[in-house]
Amino acid sequence: MKPTRRSFFTKASAALALPLATGAFSQAPVAAADDVTSVRRLQQALAREINGATGHAAELFAGGTLPLALAGVIGLQPMDFGEHDFIEIAADGRTARATFRCAVESHIPIAAEGTLIDMARAQGEGFTRSKAYRILDMVYVRARGTWKIDVLSMHEV
């Protein structure tokens, strides 16, 4: 007798139902998945705040201030559709570590002095714009049930 698709589904459903019947599942994997989703949403919120220049990005950090790594950054765009993202929740559920690949757009004032630079600044220019691919390394802490960014650093891909 040749196996059919129906017999496969019957056997597969029985195998999948076994852990439910024996109580083998716990809430720990569900809580960890929720934490991973929360950390990813916090990273997305940071990108939205920076891209929109709302001035509320500092509220996402545990210290209430933006780190020096974000000085002059005006844009964060995720890369690779999150394929290379890494999120790890600590066993105690109070800290997390994540690595995200992003395109970072910077807007940095020209350090030189002179008449042309002064004229450019008077017209709202005098900046250099650059876009580079970076890796964001972030450490998160849970404060009063809410995830906050504790440490953020950037380095080249």
C-alpha positions in Angstrom: 0.0 0.0 0.0 1.4 3.4 -1.1 1.5 6.1 1.6 -0.9 9.0 0.9 -0.9 12.6 2.0 -3.9 11.8 4.2 -1.9 9.2 6.2 1.0 11.6 6.5 -1.2 14.3 8.1 -2.8 11.7 10.4 0.6 10.6 11.7 2.0 14.1 11.9 -1.0 15.5 13.8 -0.7 12.6 16.3 3.0 13.4 16.8 2.3 17.1 17.3 -0.5 16.4 19.7 1.6 14.2 22.0 3.4 17.1 23.8 0.1 18.8 24.4 -1.4 15.7 25.9 1.5 15.1 28.1 1.9 18.7 29.2 5.4 18.9 27.8 5.1 22.5 26.7 5.8 25.3 29.2 5.2 29.0 29.1 9.0 29.8 28.9 9.3 29.5 25.1 6.2 31.7 24.7 7.6 34.4 27.1 11.0 34.3 25.3 9.2 34.8 21.9 7.3 37.7 23.3 10.5 39.2 24.6 12.2 38.8 21.3 9.3 40.5 19.6 9.4 43.4 22.1 13.1 43.9 21.6 12.6 43.9 17.8 9.8 46.5 18.2 12.0 48.6 20.4 14.7 48.6 17.7 12.1 49.5 15.1 10.8 52.3 17.3 14.3 53.7 17.5 14.6 53.7 13.7 11.2 55.5 13.4 12.2 58.1 16.0 15.5 58.9 14.4 14.1 58.8 10.8 11.3 61.1 11.8 13.5 63.4 13.9 10.7 63.6 16.6 13.1 64.3 19.5 11.7 61.4 21.5 14.4 58.8 20.8 16.1 59.4 24.1 12.9 58.1 25.9 13.8 54.6 24.5 17.1 54.5 26.5 17.4 53.4 30.1 19.5 56.5 30.9 17.1 58.9 29.2 19.9 60.3 26.9 21.1 59.4 23.4 24.5 57.7 23.2 27.4 59.4 21.4 27.2 56.7 18.8 24.0 58.3 17.5 25.5 61.8 17.3 24.7 63.2 13.8 22.7 60.1 12.8 19.5 61.2 10.9 18.5 57.8 9.4 18.5 54.1 10.2 17.3 51.6 7.6 17.4 47.9 8.3 19.3 45.6 5.9 18.9 42.1 4.7 15.2 42.0 5.8 16.5 41.0 9.3 18.2 37.8 8.0 21.4 38.5 9.9 19.7 40.0 13.0 20.6 38.3 16.3 18.5 38.6 19.5 19.3 36.7 22.7 17.3 37.0 25.9 19.1 36.2 29.1 17.9 33.2 31.1 16.7 35.6 33.9 14.6 37.5 31.4 15.9 40.9 32.7 18.5 41.6 30.0 18.9 41.0 26.3 21.5 41.4 23.6 20.9 42.1 20.0 22.8 42.8 16.8 21.2 44.5 13.8 22.6 45.4 10.4 21.6 48.8 9.2 22.3 51.5 6.7 23.2 54.6 8.8 22.8 58.0 7.3 24.8 60.8 9.0 24.6 64.6 8.9 27.8 66.0 10.4 28.8 69.7 10.5 31.9 70.6 8.6 34.7 71.3 11.1 36.6 73.7 8.9 36.3 77.5 9.3 36.2 80.1 6.7 34.0 82.5 4.8 32.5 79.9 2.5 31.7 77.6 5.4 30.1 80.5 7.3 28.0 81.4 4.2 26.9 77.7 3.9 25.9 77.6 7.6 23.9 80.8 7.2 22.0 79.1 4.4 21.3 75.9 6.4 24.2 74.0 4.8 27.7 73.3 6.0 27.2 69.6 6.6 28.6 66.5 5.1 26.1 63.7 4.5 27.2 60.1 4.4 25.5 56.7 4.3 27.4 53.6 5.5 26.5 50.1 6.4 26.9 49.4 10.1 26.2 46.8 12.7 24.4 48.0 15.8 25.2 46.1 19.0 22.7 46.8 21.7 22.1 45.7 25.2 18.6 45.9 26.6 17.3 45.9 30.2 13.8 45.4 31.5 12.8 48.3 33.6 9.4 48.0 35.3 8.1 45.4 32.8 9.3 47.5 29.8 12.4 46.9 27.7 14.8 49.9 27.3 18.1 50.2 25.5 20.9 50.3 27.9 24.0 50.3 25.6 24.3 51.0 21.9 27.5 50.8 19.9 28.1 50.8 16.1 30.9 49.3 14.1 31.5 48.6 10.4 30.0 45.6 8.6 
